[in-house]
Amino acid sequence: MAKNEVKYSVRVADTVRPTIAGADKHPGWHALRRVVSRITTPLLPDDYLKLINPLWTARELRGRIVEVRRETVDSATLVIKPGWGFSFDYQPGQYIGIGLFVDGRWRWRSYSLTSSPLTSRRNKTITITVKAMPEGFLSTHLVGGVKPGTVVRLAAPQGNFVLPDPAPAKVLFVTGGSGITPVMSMLRTLARRDQVTDIVHLHSAPTHSDVLFADELTDFANRYDGYKLQLRATRTEGRFDLANGLDAIVPDWRERQTWACGPAGMLDTVERVWSAAGFGDRLHLERFALAKTAGHGQGGKVEFARSGKSITVDGATPLLEAGERAGVRMPFGCRMGICQSCVVGLVDGYVRDLRTGAEHEPGTRIQTCISAASGDCELDV
């Protein structure tokens, strides 16, 4: 990585729908499954095992919600017991995908793990903390509607917004709103590793009642001399002046490795300040969503050549989702535009990349998870 280059990760809403999970972690069990599958064909061992316990399937990663714990008026922590194949050696700061069957379809989102991997290995549970968003159907359901005992699909932990071991001697956390969630995993892990040495934490929320983990953060500050917490209720106290007043807030910020997560405006300011000062190589950012281009295009009729099916969609609907709505068996993998598993040929028409706005012409191969119809089009699937 070039000097002064900001290290950041971008997390999108839709995430991996896992298939075979954990085979490399349990080769003996996986070999036994292969042998038994030959005996039970056409059914698989999982078809029987999941009738006994739905978490025993190896076709996909599953988990059971064992507790829903309210954090604030519009947020809750979900305690989840993962099933066979889940690896508890994730890194603090990573996130997982969670799929929930609601209104006849599986809905997927990604959320930061707020548990420490050290605690997870002992308790065999993980936690995510979800804030209900006005435009977020799944987040609202997870906070206010999901019941303990519900079985969910999981995606393996991922993300590079992580805390190293050992941690740097001097750390700065800059978080806003639900951006504190990955940092909470880091703080809990630092406490377990006895590495709370010199940490400054700037956190802001609209009001003090909106602060996630408020009691735990206060207790953390009281227990550890090496942890300095500054809270800001933005509606009454205004925002931290990160652009012009950072020297007064954290005089030695240039000496600290910094992890920042929160609203886009806050992260834009942080990135600009650190880059201008020549310390971008000490900054780690995570953005919760990859912004789509402003223009949604016109959409159109999407025809699926091999299946003979078609559907009309708007210009904001990914072609992968359009195909699934039409009942087409679409190839897919990460649903993030990374793994290339969803690539198909564009037979006719034009499609638009939802991330960049670039249009693709007939005869090219396109990623259906991040592309939308730009007029009528035909796909080779």
N, C-alpha and C positions, 0 to 999 in steps of 0.2 A: 504494500500500500504506500502511495506517495506521501511524503511528508506533508502534514497539515491537512490531509484528506479526512473529512468527517466520516466516521464509521456509523452507518445507520442501517436499520432494517425496516422493511415495509410489510405490514400485515394486511391482507385483504379479508373481507367478510367471509366469503365462501372458502372452504378449505378441503383438505383431503378426506375423501370417503375411503377408509382403509379396506384392504382385502385380506390377504393372509398376514397375520400379525404374530410376531414372536417366534417364528420357526427357527431363526438362527440363535435365539436365546435358549431354546429347549429342543435341541436336535434329537434327543432320545424319544421324547413324546411325539415329535413330528414324524419320526420314522415309524413309530407304532401306528400313528394315524394312517399313514400311507398303506401299511399292511392291512389294517382293518378295513380300509376303504375298498380294497379289492374284494373282501368277503361280503361287504354290505351293499355293493353296487346293485341297483342304480342309486340307492341312498348312500349318504356319507356318514361317518361316525358322528359328525356334528349334528346331523338331523336327529339323532337319538339323544346325544348329550344335551343339546339345548332344550329338550323337553324336560330333562331333569333339572338343569340349571342354565338359564339363558346366557350366563357369563362364560360358559365352557366352550363356546364355539371358537374355532380358529379361522373361520372364513373372514371374519371382520373383528375389529377391536370393539368391545362393548364395556359398559360400566353400569352400575346401579346407583342411583341417587339415594344415599342413606340419611341425609339430613339437609334441610333448607334453613339457613340461619340468617335472619334479617340483620342487615348492617345499618342502613338508613331507611328513610321512608320509601325510597325508590331503588334500593339495591339489596342484594342478598348474596350470601356465600353458600355455594352448593358443595357438600361433601360427597365425593363419588368413590365408590369401590370399583376399581377397574377389574376386568376379567382376565382370562388367560391371554398371555402374550404381551401384557403391558410391562414396559421396562421402567423401573423407578430410578434409573440413573440419569434423569433429565437434569438440565442445568438451571439454576435459579435465574429467572427472567424469561424463560421460554413459555410458549403458549401451546394449547392443544385445540383441536377441532372437536366440536360436539354436535351430534345430529339427533334431533328429536322428531318423532312422528306426530305431526299435528295437522288436523283437517285433511287427512288422506294423503299426505306427502311428507317426505323427510326434508327437514329444514336444517341447514348447516350454518354455524358461525364459529369464529375462533375467539378464545378468551385466554388471558394470561393465567398461568398457574400461580396461585397465591400461597400455596403450601411450599415448604422446604423439602427438597429431595431426601434430606436426612431424616425428617419426620415421616415422610411418605413411606420409606422403606420399612420403618418400624411398624407403622399403623396400617400399612397396605391400603391407604386411602390418599386421595388427592383433593385439592380444593380449587375452585375457581370462584371469583367474585364478580357478579354481573350487575350492571346498572341498567335499569329499564330506560330505553330511549323512546321518545315519542314516535319515531319512524321505524322503530325496531320491533317487529312482530315477535321474533323469537326471544329477544331479551325481556320483553314485557311478560311473556308466558313463563319464562324461567324464574323471574322474580316473583310473580304473583299467582301462577297457576300450576306449576309442576309440583307433584306430590312425591314424598319419600317412597322408595320402592320402584320408581319409574326406571326402566331400562333405556339407556341411550347408546348411541354409537359414538365411538371416539376415534380421533386421529392421533397418531403418535406425536409426542412433543417435538417442537421444532422452533427455529428462530435463532438469530445470532446476537440479540440484545441480551447478553448474558454476563454474569459476574465471574471473573476468573478465581482460581484457587491456587495460591493464596491471593487475597484481595490486595489492591494497592494500599500503601500506607496512608494516603490521604484521598478521600472520596467526597464528591459532591453529587447529591441527588437533586434534580429539579423536576418536580412533578405537578400536575394539575388535574383535578377531578379524578376520573377513573384511571388516569395515567399512573396512579400510585400502585396499581395492582401488580405489575411485574417487579417493582421495587420492593413490595412487601415480601415477596419470596426471597429477594436478596437479603433484606434485613433479618428475616427469620433464620436464614442460613448463616449469616455472619455471626449471629448470636450463638448458634449451635457450634460453630467453628471457633468460638472465642476470638473473633477477629474484628471486634468493634473497637477500632483504634482511634481514628480521627475522621469522623463523618459529619458533614454538614448537609442538612436536608431542608430544602425550600419547597413547601407544598401549599397550593392554593385551591380553594373551592368557593362556590358562590356564597355560602354561609357556613358557620361553624357546624351546624347540624348536618351539612352535606359532606363533612369530612369522613371518608371511609377509614375504618380502623382507628377512630379518634382515641378511644381509651387505651388501645394497645400502643399507639405511638407515644402518648403521654407517659405511659408506664415505661416504655423503652427509654425515653429521655431521662426519666428519674433514676433508672437502674444503671445506665451506662454514661459515665463521664465523657466518653469519646463520641457520643452522639448528640449533636446540637440541632434541634428542630425549630424551624421558624414557620408558623402557620399564618396564612393570610386569607381572610374572608373578603373576597373581591367586591361584593356588593356594597359593603360598608367601608372597607379599608383600601379599596383599589388594588390593582395588580402590583406584583413586584416589578420594579423598574430595572429590568434586565438589560435594557439597551444603554442606559446612561448611569444607573446607580449601582451597578454590580460591585464596584470596588468598595462602596460603603457597606453593602450587605455581606459580602464574602471577600475580604481584602486579599486573600491568597488563592482566589479561584483559579488563577493561571497555573498553580502548582498541583491542582487536583485532577484526577481522572473523574470525568463527569458523565453521569447517565441521566438522560432527560426523556420524559415521556408525558404527553398531555395534549392539549388542544393545538391545532395546526399553527395558529398565530404565535403561540408561545414558542413552539419549536422552531419556527422560521426566525424569530428574534434570536434565540440561542445559537442557532447555526450561523447566523450572520455575524454575531458578536465574536464567537470563538474563531471563525474563519478570518475575520478582519484582524484579530489579534495574533494570528499565526499559530493558534493552538488547536486547530481542528483535529489533529491526531489524538488529542486527549478527550474528545467528545464522542459519546455513543448515543445515538438517537433511535427511538422507535416511533413510527407513525402507525396509528391503528388502522388506517384505511388508505388505499391508493386511490387518489381522486380520478374519477373518470372525466373525459373531456366534456366541456360544457354543452356542446351541441350533440343531441342524441340521435341525429340523423332521422330519416323518414320511416325506417322499418319497411315491412313489405311481406309478401308471401314467400315462405321458405319451403321448397320442395326437397324431399329426401329421395333421391333417384332409385336407390336399390330397394327401399322398403315400400315405395309407392305412396307414401304419406306426405301430407303438407299441413302447414299451419300459418296463419297470419299473425305477426307480432309487431310490437313497436320497435323503435330503434334503440332502446335501452336494454332489451332482453338478450342475454347471451344465447348464441345459437345452440349451445349444449342444453340449456334449459328449455329452449323452444322444441328441440327434438324430443326431450323427455316428456314434455307436455303432450306432444303428438303421439306418444307411445312408441317411439323409435328407440332401439337399443343402441344408445350412443356410447362410443368409447370415451373413457374419462380416467383421470388420475387425480392430480392435485387440485383441480379447479381454480388454479391461481396463475396460470400462464407460465409455469416453470417446467413441468415434467414432460411436455410434448405428447402425452398419452392420448389426447383428444384430437390430434391433427387429422384432418380429412381433406379431400380435394374439393376445390370450388369449381363446379362444372360450368356454371353460368351466373351472371349477375355480379354484384359487388357487395363486399362486406367491409365493415369498419372495425378497427381495433379500438376497443373501449378505453384503453389506457392512453393511447397517443393520438387517436383520431385518424390515423393513416388508413387509406382504403386499399383493399386487395382486389386484384383483377381475376377474371376467369383463367383457369389453368394453373393457379397457384394452390399451395396447401396452406390451410389456415387452422389456427387454434380455436376451436369452437367455444371454449370456456371464457375467452376474452374478446370474442368477436360478435358483432351484431349485424343484422341485415341493413344494408344501405340500398333499399329498393328490393324488388323481387330477386330471388337468387335460388340456386339449386346446388345441393351438396351431394357428394358421392358417398352416401351411407344409407 
